[in-house]
Amino acid sequence: MTVTMRYFAAAGRAAGMDEEELDIEGGATLAELVASLAERSPELARVLGRCQFLVDEQAVSDQSIALAPGCTVDALPPFAGG
């Protein structure tokens, strides 16, 4: 199945892109997707380890959630501001 992965701020820099379409196994969880992406580079693994994730614009605290075909996953690293 295909999902859209969007990277913001430091996650985009570590991934080298802002967005990509990924073919993943049906029934894959968010944790499995994140683990697969983390294998790409140590920097991406570090950033993803600190990210919050949205699935179809809903905050997800439990990465064991199964992803649905066509969903959009957003990786949001901590933002500084003031």
mmCIF file of the N, C-alpha and C atoms, coordinates in Angstrom:
data_MODEL
# 
_entry.id   MODEL 
# 
loop_
_atom_site.group_PDB 
_atom_site.id 
_atom_site.type_symbol 
_atom_site.label_atom_id 
_atom_site.label_alt_id 
_atom_site.label_comp_id 
_atom_site.label_asym_id 
_atom_site.label_entity_id 
_atom_site.label_seq_id 
_atom_site.pdbx_PDB_ins_code 
_atom_site.Cartn_x 
_atom_site.Cartn_y 
_atom_site.Cartn_z 
_atom_site.occupancy 
_atom_site.B_iso_or_equiv 
_atom_site.pdbx_formal_charge 
_atom_site.auth_seq_id 
_atom_site.auth_comp_id 
_atom_site.auth_asym_id 
_atom_site.auth_atom_id 
_atom_site.pdbx_PDB_model_num 
ATOM 1   N N  . MET A 1 1  ? 0.843  -1.177 0.000  1.00 0.00 ? 1  MET A N  1 
ATOM 2   C CA . MET A 1 1  ? 0.000  0.000  0.000  1.00 0.00 ? 1  MET A CA 1 
ATOM 3   C C  . MET A 1 1  ? 0.886  1.237  0.000  1.00 0.00 ? 1  MET A C  1 
ATOM 4   N N  . THR A 1 2  ? 0.307  2.341  -0.398 1.00 0.00 ? 2  THR A N  1 
ATOM 5   C CA . THR A 1 2  ? 1.054  3.593  -0.490 1.00 0.00 ? 2  THR A CA 1 
ATOM 6   C C  . THR A 1 2  ? 0.605  4.558  0.598  1.00 0.00 ? 2  THR A C  1 
ATOM 7   N N  . VAL A 1 3  ? 1.576  5.214  1.232  1.00 0.00 ? 3  VAL A N  1 
ATOM 8   C CA . VAL A 1 3  ? 1.304  6.287  2.184  1.00 0.00 ? 3  VAL A CA 1 
ATOM 9   C C  . VAL A 1 3  ? 2.163  7.489  1.798  1.00 0.00 ? 3  VAL A C  1 
ATOM 10  N N  . THR A 1 4  ? 1.720  8.656  2.200  1.00 0.00 ? 4  THR A N  1 
ATOM 11  C CA . THR A 1 4  ? 2.491  9.878  1.982  1.00 0.00 ? 4  THR A CA 1 
ATOM 12  C C  . THR A 1 4  ? 3.182  10.240 3.286  1.00 0.00 ? 4  THR A C  1 
ATOM 13  N N  . MET A 1 5  ? 4.478  10.447 3.206  1.00 0.00 ? 5  MET A N  1 
ATOM 14  C CA . MET A 1 5  ? 5.276  10.841 4.366  1.00 0.00 ? 5  MET A CA 1 
ATOM 15  C C  . MET A 1 5  ? 5.712  12.273 4.153  1.00 0.00 ? 5  MET A C  1 
ATOM 16  N N  . ARG A 1 6  ? 5.380  13.151 5.112  1.00 0.00 ? 6  ARG A N  1 
ATOM 17  C CA . ARG A 1 6  ? 5.787  14.552 5.030  1.00 0.00 ? 6  ARG A CA 1 
ATOM 18  C C  . ARG A 1 6  ? 6.725  14.857 6.192  1.00 0.00 ? 6  ARG A C  1 
ATOM 19  N N  . TYR A 1 7  ? 7.815  15.552 5.857  1.00 0.00 ? 7  TYR A N  1 
ATOM 20  C CA . TYR A 1 7  ? 8.845  15.894 6.835  1.00 0.00 ? 7  TYR A CA 1 
ATOM 21  C C  . TYR A 1 7  ? 8.871  17.407 7.019  1.00 0.00 ? 7  TYR A C  1 
ATOM 22  N N  . PHE A 1 8  ? 8.930  17.858 8.261  1.00 0.00 ? 8  PHE A N  1 
ATOM 23  C CA . PHE A 1 8  ? 8.953  19.281 8.550  1.00 0.00 ? 8  PHE A CA 1 
ATOM 24  C C  . PHE A 1 8  ? 10.257 19.657 9.245  1.00 0.00 ? 8  PHE A C  1 
ATOM 25  N N  . ALA A 1 9  ? 10.740 20.875 8.967  1.00 0.00 ? 9  ALA A N  1 
ATOM 26  C CA . ALA A 1 9  ? 11.911 21.464 9.622  1.00 0.00 ? 9  ALA A CA 1 
ATOM 27  C C  . ALA A 1 9  ? 13.107 20.505 9.590  1.00 0.00 ? 9  ALA A C  1 
ATOM 28  N N  . ALA A 1 10 ? 13.677 20.181 10.752 1.00 0.00 ? 10 ALA A N  1 
ATOM 29  C CA . ALA A 1 10 ? 14.874 19.335 10.823 1.00 0.00 ? 10 ALA A CA 1 
ATOM 30  C C  . ALA A 1 10 ? 14.641 17.955 10.219 1.00 0.00 ? 10 ALA A C  1 
ATOM 31  N N  . ALA A 1 11 ? 13.425 17.457 10.287 1.00 0.00 ? 11 ALA A N  1 
ATOM 32  C CA . ALA A 1 11 ? 13.134 16.145 9.694  1.00 0.00 ? 11 ALA A CA 1 
ATOM 33  C C  . ALA A 1 11 ? 13.297 16.208 8.178  1.00 0.00 ? 11 ALA A C  1 
ATOM 34  N N  . GLY A 1 12 ? 12.846 17.288 7.572  1.00 0.00 ? 12 GLY A N  1 
ATOM 35  C CA . GLY A 1 12 ? 13.008 17.461 6.130  1.00 0.00 ? 12 GLY A CA 1 
ATOM 36  C C  . GLY A 1 12 ? 14.468 17.583 5.734  1.00 0.00 ? 12 GLY A C  1 
ATOM 37  N N  . ARG A 1 13 ? 15.227 18.303 6.539  1.00 0.00 ? 13 ARG A N  1 
ATOM 38  C CA . ARG A 1 13 ? 16.662 18.430 6.249  1.00 0.00 ? 13 ARG A CA 1 
ATOM 39  C C  . ARG A 1 13 ? 17.354 17.079 6.364  1.00 0.00 ? 13 ARG A C  1 
ATOM 40  N N  . ALA A 1 14 ? 17.021 16.310 7.386  1.00 0.00 ? 14 ALA A N  1 
ATOM 41  C CA . ALA A 1 14 ? 17.650 14.999 7.574  1.00 0.00 ? 14 ALA A CA 1 
ATOM 42  C C  . ALA A 1 14 ? 17.229 14.015 6.483  1.00 0.00 ? 14 ALA A C  1 
ATOM 43  N N  . ALA A 1 15 ? 15.987 14.117 6.038  1.00 0.00 ? 15 ALA A N  1 
ATOM 44  C CA . ALA A 1 15 ? 15.491 13.216 4.993  1.00 0.00 ? 15 ALA A CA 1 
ATOM 45  C C  . ALA A 1 15 ? 15.947 13.655 3.604  1.00 0.00 ? 15 ALA A C  1 
ATOM 46  N N  . GLY A 1 16 ? 16.301 14.927 3.475  1.00 0.00 ? 16 GLY A N  1 
ATOM 47  C CA . GLY A 1 16 ? 16.704 15.453 2.178  1.00 0.00 ? 16 GLY A CA 1 
ATOM 48  C C  . GLY A 1 16 ? 15.523 15.761 1.275  1.00 0.00 ? 16 GLY A C  1 
ATOM 49  N N  . MET A 1 17 ? 14.332 15.842 1.857  1.00 0.00 ? 17 MET A N  1 
ATOM 50  C CA . MET A 1 17 ? 13.119 16.141 1.088  1.00 0.00 ? 17 MET A CA 1 
ATOM 51  C C  . MET A 1 17 ? 12.017 16.543 2.051  1.00 0.00 ? 17 MET A C  1 
ATOM 52  N N  . ASP A 1 18 ? 10.986 17.143 1.502  1.00 0.00 ? 18 ASP A N  1 
ATOM 53  C CA . ASP A 1 18 ? 9.843  17.543 2.320  1.00 0.00 ? 18 ASP A CA 1 
ATOM 54  C C  . ASP A 1 18 ? 8.739  16.501 2.323  1.00 0.00 ? 18 ASP A C  1 
ATOM 55  N N  . GLU A 1 19 ? 8.667  15.708 1.254  1.00 0.00 ? 19 GLU A N  1 
ATOM 56  C CA . GLU A 1 19 ? 7.559  14.764 1.117  1.00 0.00 ? 19 GLU A CA 1 
ATOM 57  C C  . GLU A 1 19 ? 7.957  13.630 0.188  1.00 0.00 ? 19 GLU A C  1 
ATOM 58  N N  . GLU A 1 20 ? 7.405  12.451 0.453  1.00 0.00 ? 20 GLU A N  1 
ATOM 59  C CA . GLU A 1 20 ? 7.608  11.322 -0.449 1.00 0.00 ? 20 GLU A CA 1 
ATOM 60  C C  . GLU A 1 20 ? 6.448  10.345 -0.328 1.00 0.00 ? 20 GLU A C  1 
ATOM 61  N N  . GLU A 1 21 ? 6.244  9.597  -1.402 1.00 0.00 ? 21 GLU A N  1 
ATOM 62  C CA . GLU A 1 21 ? 5.267  8.512  -1.408 1.00 0.00 ? 21 GLU A CA 1 
ATOM 63  C C  . GLU A 1 21 ? 6.037  7.233  -1.099 1.00 0.00 ? 21 GLU A C  1 
ATOM 64  N N  . LEU A 1 22 ? 5.518  6.433  -0.181 1.00 0.00 ? 22 LEU A N  1 
ATOM 65  C CA . LEU A 1 22 ? 6.192  5.198  0.218  1.00 0.00 ? 22 LEU A CA 1 
ATOM 66  C C  . LEU A 1 22 ? 5.272  4.008  0.005  1.00 0.00 ? 22 LEU A C  1 
ATOM 67  N N  . ASP A 1 23 ? 5.822  2.944  -0.538 1.00 0.00 ? 23 ASP A N  1 
ATOM 68  C CA . ASP A 1 23 ? 5.100  1.678  -0.628 1.00 0.00 ? 23 ASP A CA 1 
ATOM 69  C C  . ASP A 1 23 ? 5.490  0.857  0.584  1.00 0.00 ? 23 ASP A C  1 
ATOM 70  N N  . ILE A 1 24 ? 4.508  0.542  1.424  1.00 0.00 ? 24 ILE A N  1 
ATOM 71  C CA . ILE A 1 24 ? 4.766  -0.241 2.626  1.00 0.00 ? 24 ILE A CA 1 
ATOM 72  C C  . ILE A 1 24 ? 3.830  -1.437 2.651  1.00 0.00 ? 24 ILE A C  1 
ATOM 73  N N  . GLU A 1 25 ? 4.158  -2.394 3.478  1.00 0.00 ? 25 GLU A N  1 
ATOM 74  C CA . GLU A 1 25 ? 3.350  -3.597 3.607  1.00 0.00 ? 25 GLU A CA 1 
ATOM 75  C C  . GLU A 1 25 ? 1.989  -3.263 4.214  1.00 0.00 ? 25 GLU A C  1 
ATOM 76  N N  . GLY A 1 26 ? 0.937  -3.869 3.688  1.00 0.00 ? 26 GLY A N  1 
ATOM 77  C CA . GLY A 1 26 ? -0.397 -3.673 4.247  1.00 0.00 ? 26 GLY A CA 1 
ATOM 78  C C  . GLY A 1 26 ? -0.427 -4.042 5.716  1.00 0.00 ? 26 GLY A C  1 
ATOM 79  N N  . GLY A 1 27 ? -1.082 -3.231 6.520  1.00 0.00 ? 27 GLY A N  1 
ATOM 80  C CA . GLY A 1 27 ? -1.165 -3.480 7.953  1.00 0.00 ? 27 GLY A CA 1 
ATOM 81  C C  . GLY A 1 27 ? 0.034  -3.003 8.741  1.00 0.00 ? 27 GLY A C  1 
ATOM 82  N N  . ALA A 1 28 ? 0.997  -2.353 8.064  1.00 0.00 ? 28 ALA A N  1 
ATOM 83  C CA . ALA A 1 28 ? 2.188  -1.853 8.766  1.00 0.00 ? 28 ALA A CA 1 
ATOM 84  C C  . ALA A 1 28 ? 1.785  -0.810 9.802  1.00 0.00 ? 28 ALA A C  1 
ATOM 85  N N  . THR A 1 29 ? 2.530  -0.775 10.880 1.00 0.00 ? 29 THR A N  1 
ATOM 86  C CA . THR A 1 29 ? 2.276  0.202  11.939 1.00 0.00 ? 29 THR A CA 1 
ATOM 87  C C  . THR A 1 29 ? 3.141  1.441  11.736 1.00 0.00 ? 29 THR A C  1 
ATOM 88  N N  . LEU A 1 30 ? 2.790  2.497  12.444 1.00 0.00 ? 30 LEU A N  1 
ATOM 89  C CA . LEU A 1 30 ? 3.607  3.702  12.425 1.00 0.00 ? 30 LEU A CA 1 
ATOM 90  C C  . LEU A 1 30 ? 5.011  3.382  12.925 1.00 0.00 ? 30 LEU A C  1 
ATOM 91  N N  . ALA A 1 31 ? 5.131  2.574  13.959 1.00 0.00 ? 31 ALA A N  1 
ATOM 92  C CA . ALA A 1 31 ? 6.451  2.203  14.498 1.00 0.00 ? 31 ALA A CA 1 
ATOM 93  C C  . ALA A 1 31 ? 7.298  1.504  13.439 1.00 0.00 ? 31 ALA A C  1 
ATOM 94  N N  . GLU A 1 32 ? 6.687  0.622  12.661 1.00 0.00 ? 32 GLU A N  1 
ATOM 95  C CA . GLU A 1 32 ? 7.430  -0.081 11.607 1.00 0.00 ? 32 GLU A CA 1 
ATOM 96  C C  . GLU A 1 32 ? 7.879  0.882  10.519 1.00 0.00 ? 32 GLU A C  1 
ATOM 97  N N  . LEU A 1 33 ? 7.015  1.823  10.161 1.00 0.00 ? 33 LEU A N  1 
ATOM 98  C CA . LEU A 1 33 ? 7.385  2.823  9.162  1.00 0.00 ? 33 LEU A CA 1 
ATOM 99  C C  . LEU A 1 33 ? 8.549  3.667  9.664  1.00 0.00 ? 33 LEU A C  1 
ATOM 100 N N  . VAL A 1 34 ? 8.463  4.146  10.886 1.00 0.00 ? 34 VAL A N  1 
ATOM 101 C CA . VAL A 1 34 ? 9.522  4.986  11.453 1.00 0.00 ? 34 VAL A CA 1 
ATOM 102 C C  . VAL A 1 34 ? 10.838 4.206  11.530 1.00 0.00 ? 34 VAL A C  1 
ATOM 103 N N  . ALA A 1 35 ? 10.784 2.952  11.942 1.00 0.00 ? 35 ALA A N  1 
ATOM 104 C CA . ALA A 1 35 ? 11.996 2.126  12.020 1.00 0.00 ? 35 ALA A CA 1 
ATOM 105 C C  . ALA A 1 35 ? 12.626 1.949  10.642 1.00 0.00 ? 35 ALA A C  1 
ATOM 106 N N  . SER A 1 36 ? 11.798 1.740  9.640  1.00 0.00 ? 36 SER A N  1 
ATOM 107 C CA . SER A 1 36 ? 12.301 1.584  8.277  1.00 0.00 ? 36 SER A CA 1 
ATOM 108 C C  . SER A 1 36 ? 12.977 2.866  7.790  1.00 0.00 ? 36 SER A C  1 
ATOM 109 N N  . LEU A 1 37 ? 12.367 3.995  8.055  1.00 0.00 ? 37 LEU A N  1 
ATOM 110 C CA . LEU A 1 37 ? 12.952 5.277  7.650  1.00 0.00 ? 37 LEU A CA 1 
ATOM 111 C C  . LEU A 1 37 ? 14.241 5.559  8.411  1.00 0.00 ? 37 LEU A C  1 
ATOM 112 N N  . ALA A 1 38 ? 14.287 5.197  9.679  1.00 0.00 ? 38 ALA A N  1 
ATOM 113 C CA . ALA A 1 38 ? 15.465 5.448  10.516 1.00 0.00 ? 38 ALA A CA 1 
ATOM 114 C C  . ALA A 1 38 ? 16.688 4.694  10.017 1.00 0.00 ? 38 ALA A C  1 
ATOM 115 N N  . GLU A 1 39 ? 16.474 3.603  9.289  1.00 0.00 ? 39 GLU A N  1 
ATOM 116 C CA . GLU A 1 39 ? 17.600 2.831  8.754  1.00 0.00 ? 39 GLU A CA 1 
ATOM 117 C C  . GLU A 1 39 ? 18.330 3.563  7.639  1.00 0.00 ? 39 GLU A C  1 
ATOM 118 N N  . ARG A 1 40 ? 17.741 4.611  7.107  1.00 0.00 ? 40 ARG A N  1 
ATOM 119 C CA . ARG A 1 40 ? 18.351 5.341  5.991  1.00 0.00 ? 40 ARG A CA 1 
ATOM 120 C C  . ARG A 1 40 ? 19.620 6.083  6.389  1.00 0.00 ? 40 ARG A C  1 
ATOM 121 N N  . SER A 1 41 ? 19.610 6.682  7.589  1.00 0.00 ? 41 SER A N  1 
ATOM 122 C CA . SER A 1 41 ? 20.795 7.428  8.029  1.00 0.00 ? 41 SER A CA 1 
ATOM 123 C C  . SER A 1 41 ? 20.727 7.667  9.526  1.00 0.00 ? 41 SER A C  1 
ATOM 124 N N  . PRO A 1 42 ? 21.896 7.773  10.168 1.00 0.00 ? 42 PRO A N  1 
ATOM 125 C CA . PRO A 1 42 ? 21.911 8.061  11.603 1.00 0.00 ? 42 PRO A CA 1 
ATOM 126 C C  . PRO A 1 42 ? 21.242 9.399  11.930 1.00 0.00 ? 42 PRO A C  1 
ATOM 127 N N  . GLU A 1 43 ? 21.419 10.399 11.073 1.00 0.00 ? 43 GLU A N  1 
ATOM 128 C CA . GLU A 1 43 ? 20.817 11.712 11.333 1.00 0.00 ? 43 GLU A CA 1 
ATOM 129 C C  . GLU A 1 43 ? 19.296 11.631 11.275 1.00 0.00 ? 43 GLU A C  1 
ATOM 130 N N  . LEU A 1 44 ? 18.763 10.942 10.279 1.00 0.00 ? 44 LEU A N  1 
ATOM 131 C CA . LEU A 1 44 ? 17.311 10.799 10.190 1.00 0.00 ? 44 LEU A CA 1 
ATOM 132 C C  . LEU A 1 44 ? 16.789 10.010 11.383 1.00 0.00 ? 44 LEU A C  1 
ATOM 133 N N  . ALA A 1 45 ? 17.502 8.975  11.788 1.00 0.00 ? 45 ALA A N  1 
ATOM 134 C CA . ALA A 1 45 ? 17.097 8.193  12.963 1.00 0.00 ? 45 ALA A CA 1 
ATOM 135 C C  . ALA A 1 45 ? 17.051 9.077  14.206 1.00 0.00 ? 45 ALA A C  1 
ATOM 136 N N  . ARG A 1 46 ? 18.057 9.929  14.375 1.00 0.00 ? 46 ARG A N  1 
ATOM 137 C CA . ARG A 1 46 ? 18.112 10.818 15.540 1.00 0.00 ? 46 ARG A CA 1 
ATOM 138 C C  . ARG A 1 46 ? 16.927 11.779 15.544 1.00 0.00 ? 46 ARG A C  1 
ATOM 139 N N  . VAL A 1 47 ? 16.658 12.385 14.403 1.00 0.00 ? 47 VAL A N  1 
ATOM 140 C CA . VAL A 1 47 ? 15.565 13.359 14.329 1.00 0.00 ? 47 VAL A CA 1 
ATOM 141 C C  . VAL A 1 47 ? 14.215 12.672 14.523 1.00 0.00 ? 47 VAL A C  1 
ATOM 142 N N  . LEU A 1 48 ? 13.996 11.555 13.847 1.00 0.00 ? 48 LEU A N  1 
ATOM 143 C CA . LEU A 1 48 ? 12.712 10.861 13.980 1.00 0.00 ? 48 LEU A CA 1 
ATOM 144 C C  . LEU A 1 48 ? 12.470 10.398 15.412 1.00 0.00 ? 48 LEU A C  1 
ATOM 145 N N  . GLY A 1 49 ? 13.546 10.082 16.126 1.00 0.00 ? 49 GLY A N  1 
ATOM 146 C CA . GLY A 1 49 ? 13.410 9.669  17.521 1.00 0.00 ? 49 GLY A CA 1 
ATOM 147 C C  . GLY A 1 49 ? 12.882 10.763 18.432 1.00 0.00 ? 49 GLY A C  1 
ATOM 148 N N  . ARG A 1 50 ? 12.940 12.006 17.975 1.00 0.00 ? 50 ARG A N  1 
ATOM 149 C CA . ARG A 1 50 ? 12.463 13.138 18.775 1.00 0.00 ? 50 ARG A CA 1 
ATOM 150 C C  . ARG A 1 50 ? 11.159 13.724 18.241 1.00 0.00 ? 50 ARG A C  1 
ATOM 151 N N  . CYS A 1 51 ? 10.654 13.182 17.138 1.00 0.00 ? 51 CYS A N  1 
ATOM 152 C CA . CYS A 1 51 ? 9.470  13.745 16.479 1.00 0.00 ? 51 CYS A CA 1 
ATOM 153 C C  . CYS A 1 51 ? 8.162  13.328 17.142 1.00 0.00 ? 51 CYS A C  1 
ATOM 154 N N  . GLN A 1 52 ? 7.182  14.183 16.961 1.00 0.00 ? 52 GLN A N  1 
ATOM 155 C CA . GLN A 1 52 ? 5.784  13.843 17.176 1.00 0.00 ? 52 GLN A CA 1 
ATOM 156 C C  . GLN A 1 52 ? 5.236  13.502 15.792 1.00 0.00 ? 52 GLN A C  1 
ATOM 157 N N  . PHE A 1 53 ? 4.220  12.653 15.738 1.00 0.00 ? 53 PHE A N  1 
ATOM 158 C CA . PHE A 1 53 ? 3.672  12.240 14.453 1.00 0.00 ? 53 PHE A CA 1 
ATOM 159 C C  . PHE A 1 53 ? 2.179  12.514 14.385 1.00 0.00 ? 53 PHE A C  1 
ATOM 160 N N  . LEU A 1 54 ? 1.764  12.922 13.206 1.00 0.00 ? 54 LEU A N  1 
ATOM 161 C CA . LEU A 1 54 ? 0.353  13.052 12.887 1.00 0.00 ? 54 LEU A CA 1 
ATOM 162 C C  . LEU A 1 54 ? 0.034  12.027 11.808 1.00 0.00 ? 54 LEU A C  1 
ATOM 163 N N  . VAL A 1 55 ? -1.116 11.396 11.909 1.00 0.00 ? 55 VAL A N  1 
ATOM 164 C CA . VAL A 1 55 ? -1.613 10.520 10.851 1.00 0.00 ? 55 VAL A CA 1 
ATOM 165 C C  . VAL A 1 55 ? -2.946 11.105 10.418 1.00 0.00 ? 55 VAL A C  1 
ATOM 166 N N  . ASP A 1 56 ? -3.002 11.498 9.150  1.00 0.00 ? 56 ASP A N  1 
ATOM 167 C CA . ASP A 1 56 ? -4.188 12.173 8.613  1.00 0.00 ? 56 ASP A CA 1 
ATOM 168 C C  . ASP A 1 56 ? -4.620 13.329 9.515  1.00 0.00 ? 56 ASP A C  1 
ATOM 169 N N  . GLU A 1 57 ? -3.618 14.127 9.909  1.00 0.00 ? 57 GLU A N  1 
ATOM 170 C CA . GLU A 1 57 ? -3.793 15.358 10.687 1.00 0.00 ? 57 GLU A CA 1 
ATOM 171 C C  . GLU A 1 57 ? -4.257 15.136 12.125 1.00 0.00 ? 57 GLU A C  1 
ATOM 172 N N  . GLN A 1 58 ? -4.156 13.906 12.611 1.00 0.00 ? 58 GLN A N  1 
ATOM 173 C CA . GLN A 1 58 ? -4.512 13.597 14.000 1.00 0.00 ? 58 GLN A CA 1 
ATOM 174 C C  . GLN A 1 58 ? -3.243 13.206 14.760 1.00 0.00 ? 58 GLN A C  1 
ATOM 175 N N  . ALA A 1 59 ? -3.012 13.823 15.913 1.00 0.00 ? 59 ALA A N  1 
ATOM 176 C CA . ALA A 1 59 ? -1.841 13.488 16.726 1.00 0.00 ? 59 ALA A CA 1 
ATOM 177 C C  . ALA A 1 59 ? -1.903 12.033 17.159 1.00 0.00 ? 59 ALA A C  1 
ATOM 178 N N  . VAL A 1 60 ? -0.753 11.369 17.089 1.00 0.00 ? 60 VAL A N  1 
ATOM 179 C CA . VAL A 1 60 ? -0.660 9.957  17.444 1.00 0.00 ? 60 VAL A CA 1 
ATOM 180 C C  . VAL A 1 60 ? 0.364  9.810  18.558 1.00 0.00 ? 60 VAL A C  1 
ATOM 181 N N  . SER A 1 61 ? -0.043 9.239  19.681 1.00 0.00 ? 61 SER A N  1 
ATOM 182 C CA . SER A 1 61 ? 0.893  9.010  20.778 1.00 0.00 ? 61 SER A CA 1 
ATOM 183 C C  . SER A 1 61 ? 1.324  7.550  20.848 1.00 0.00 ? 61 SER A C  1 
ATOM 184 N N  . ASP A 1 62 ? 0.558  6.665  20.244 1.00 0.00 ? 62 ASP A N  1 
ATOM 185 C CA . ASP A 1 62 ? 0.853  5.228  20.260 1.00 0.00 ? 62 ASP A CA 1 
ATOM 186 C C  . ASP A 1 62 ? 1.270  4.795  18.859 1.00 0.00 ? 62 ASP A C  1 
ATOM 187 N N  . GLN A 1 63 ? 2.563  4.527  18.691 1.00 0.00 ? 63 GLN A N  1 
ATOM 188 C CA . GLN A 1 63 ? 3.077  4.178  17.373 1.00 0.00 ? 63 GLN A CA 1 
ATOM 189 C C  . GLN A 1 63 ? 2.698  2.772  16.923 1.00 0.00 ? 63 GLN A C  1 
ATOM 190 N N  . SER A 1 64 ? 1.957  2.037  17.738 1.00 0.00 ? 64 SER A N  1 
ATOM 191 C CA . SER A 1 64 ? 1.510  0.706  17.309 1.00 0.00 ? 64 SER A CA 1 
ATOM 192 C C  . SER A 1 64 ? 0.268  0.789  16.421 1.00 0.00 ? 64 SER A C  1 
ATOM 193 N N  . ILE A 1 65 ? -0.198 2.004  16.136 1.00 0.00 ? 65 ILE A N  1 
ATOM 194 C CA . ILE A 1 65 ? -1.359 2.194  15.276 1.00 0.00 ? 65 ILE A CA 1 
ATOM 195 C C  . ILE A 1 65 ? -1.061 1.664  13.875 1.00 0.00 ? 65 ILE A C  1 
ATOM 196 N N  . ALA A 1 66 ? -2.012 0.919  13.310 1.00 0.00 ? 66 ALA A N  1 
ATOM 197 C CA . ALA A 1 66 ? -1.874 0.422  11.940 1.00 0.00 ? 66 ALA A CA 1 
ATOM 198 C C  . ALA A 1 66 ? -2.187 1.561  10.974 1.00 0.00 ? 66 ALA A C  1 
ATOM 199 N N  . LEU A 1 67 ? -1.383 1.680  9.941  1.00 0.00 ? 67 LEU A N  1 
ATOM 200 C CA . LEU A 1 67 ? -1.584 2.722  8.943  1.00 0.00 ? 67 LEU A CA 1 
ATOM 201 C C  . LEU A 1 67 ? -2.550 2.229  7.869  1.00 0.00 ? 67 LEU A C  1 
ATOM 202 N N  . ALA A 1 68 ? -3.368 3.131  7.377  1.00 0.00 ? 68 ALA A N  1 
ATOM 203 C CA . ALA A 1 68 ? -4.347 2.801  6.346  1.00 0.00 ? 68 ALA A CA 1 
ATOM 204 C C  . ALA A 1 68 ? -3.794 3.171  4.971  1.00 0.00 ? 68 ALA A C  1 
ATOM 205 N N  . PRO A 1 69 ? -4.192 2.446  3.940  1.00 0.00 ? 69 PRO A N  1 
ATOM 206 C CA . PRO A 1 69 ? -3.760 2.813  2.588  1.00 0.00 ? 69 PRO A CA 1 
ATOM 207 C C  . PRO A 1 69 ? -4.139 4.259  2.273  1.00 0.00 ? 69 PRO A C  1 
ATOM 208 N N  . GLY A 1 70 ? -3.195 4.994  1.692  1.00 0.00 ? 70 GLY A N  1 
ATOM 209 C CA . GLY A 1 70 ? -3.447 6.363  1.290  1.00 0.00 ? 70 GLY A CA 1 
ATOM 210 C C  . GLY A 1 70 ? -3.348 7.395  2.391  1.00 0.00 ? 70 GLY A C  1 
ATOM 211 N N  . CYS A 1 71 ? -2.983 6.983  3.601  1.00 0.00 ? 71 CYS A N  1 
ATOM 212 C CA . CYS A 1 71 ? -2.900 7.953  4.698  1.00 0.00 ? 71 CYS A CA 1 
ATOM 213 C C  . CYS A 1 71 ? -1.683 8.861  4.522  1.00 0.00 ? 71 CYS A C  1 
ATOM 214 N N  . THR A 1 72 ? -1.705 9.960  5.255  1.00 0.00 ? 72 THR A N  1 
ATOM 215 C CA . THR A 1 72 ? -0.589 10.904 5.275  1.00 0.00 ? 72 THR A CA 1 
ATOM 216 C C  . THR A 1 72 ? -0.011 10.933 6.680  1.00 0.00 ? 72 THR A C  1 
ATOM 217 N N  . VAL A 1 73 ? 1.304  10.750 6.761  1.00 0.00 ? 73 VAL A N  1 
ATOM 218 C CA . VAL A 1 73 ? 2.013  10.771 8.042  1.00 0.00 ? 73 VAL A CA 1 
ATOM 219 C C  . VAL A 1 73 ? 2.923  11.998 8.052  1.00 0.00 ? 73 VAL A C  1 
ATOM 220 N N  . ASP A 1 74 ? 2.807  12.817 9.087  1.00 0.00 ? 74 ASP A N  1 
ATOM 221 C CA . ASP A 1 74 ? 3.651  13.996 9.242  1.00 0.00 ? 74 ASP A CA 1 
ATOM 222 C C  . ASP A 1 74 ? 4.636  13.773 10.380 1.00 0.00 ? 74 ASP A C  1 
ATOM 223 N N  . ALA A 1 75 ? 5.911  14.061 10.125 1.00 0.00 ? 75 ALA A N  1 
ATOM 224 C CA . ALA A 1 75 ? 6.953  14.003 11.155 1.00 0.00 ? 75 ALA A CA 1 
ATOM 225 C C  . ALA A 1 75 ? 7.253  15.430 11.591 1.00 0.00 ? 75 ALA A C  1 
ATOM 226 N N  . LEU A 1 76 ? 6.951  15.724 12.855 1.00 0.00 ? 76 LEU A N  1 
ATOM 227 C CA . LEU A 1 76 ? 7.103  17.076 13.395 1.00 0.00 ? 76 LEU A CA 1 
ATOM 228 C C  . LEU A 1 76 ? 8.157  17.081 14.499 1.00 0.00 ? 76 LEU A C  1 
ATOM 229 N N  . PRO A 1 77 ? 9.352  17.564 14.196 1.00 0.00 ? 77 PRO A N  1 
ATOM 230 C CA . PRO A 1 77 ? 10.369 17.647 15.243 1.00 0.00 ? 77 PRO A CA 1 
ATOM 231 C C  . PRO A 1 77 ? 10.024 18.757 16.226 1.00 0.00 ? 77 PRO A C  1 
ATOM 232 N N  . PRO A 1 78 ? 10.687 18.768 17.382 1.00 0.00 ? 78 PRO A N  1 
ATOM 233 C CA . PRO A 1 78 ? 10.441 19.856 18.335 1.00 0.00 ? 78 PRO A CA 1 
ATOM 234 C C  . PRO A 1 78 ? 10.765 21.204 17.685 1.00 0.00 ? 78 PRO A C  1 
ATOM 235 N N  . PHE A 1 79 ? 9.911  22.168 17.923 1.00 0.00 ? 79 PHE A N  1 
ATOM 236 C CA . PHE A 1 79 ? 10.117 23.510 17.392 1.00 0.00 ? 79 PHE A CA 1 
ATOM 237 C C  . PHE A 1 79 ? 10.494 24.434 18.538 1.00 0.00 ? 79 PHE A C  1 
ATOM 238 N N  . ALA A 1 80 ? 11.423 25.334 18.275 1.00 0.00 ? 80 ALA A N  1 
ATOM 239 C CA . ALA A 1 80 ? 11.780 26.353 19.264 1.00 0.00 ? 80 ALA A CA 1 
ATOM 240 C C  . ALA A 1 80 ? 11.075 27.638 18.870 1.00 0.00 ? 80 ALA A C  1 
ATOM 241 N N  . GLY A 1 81 ? 10.752 28.410 19.816 1.00 0.00 ? 81 GLY A N  1 
ATOM 242 C CA . GLY A 1 81 ? 10.097 29.676 19.494 1.00 0.00 ? 81 GLY A CA 1 
ATOM 243 C C  . GLY A 1 81 ? 9.998  30.548 20.724 1.00 0.00 ? 81 GLY A C  1 
ATOM 244 N N  . GLY A 1 82 ? 9.461  31.681 20.507 1.00 0.00 ? 82 GLY A N  1 
ATOM 245 C CA . GLY A 1 82 ? 9.341  32.558 21.645 1.00 0.00 ? 82 GLY A CA 1 
ATOM 246 C C  . GLY A 1 82 ? 8.477  33.733 21.357 1.00 0.00 ? 82 GLY A C  1 
# 
